[in-house]
Amino acid sequence: MKIRAHRYLDIGYNNGEITRAVAEIVSAKEVYGIDLDKDILKSTRSKGITIFNLDASKEIRYRWMTIV
């Protein structure tokens, strides 16, 4: 069974390596990453991935995501 996702959200983006790999596997058209560490996010900007500096322990509205 192949899993597909139109939108993919990675909570704990870190350097984005896993985000990119999973996004490719599920053929995600829209990819988002969330991480608490601003410095990591500044150094790992990745084309095609929208990243946010957020605290995942707080309320995040992600109902519109296909896979989280």
URGI-V775983 format. One line per field, one symbol per residue. ss: DSSP state (~ for helix, > for strand, _ for the rest). phi: phi as a letter, one per 40 degrees, with the letter a starting at -180 (. if undefined). burial: b if it has 9 or more other ideal C-beta (glycine too) atoms within 8 Angstrom, else e. A space follows every 10 residues. Layout:
# URGI-V775983
ss=???
phi=???
burial=???
This chain:
# URGI-V775983
ss=______>>>> >_____~~~~ ~~~~~____> >>>>>__~~~ ~~~_____>> >>>_______ ______>_
phi=.ccbacbbbb cgdfcgccdc ccdcccfccb bbbbaccccc cccbdbcgbc bbcbcccccb cbccccbb
burial=eeeebebbbb eebbebeebb ebbeebebee bbbbbeeeeb beebebeebe bebbebeeee eeeebbbe
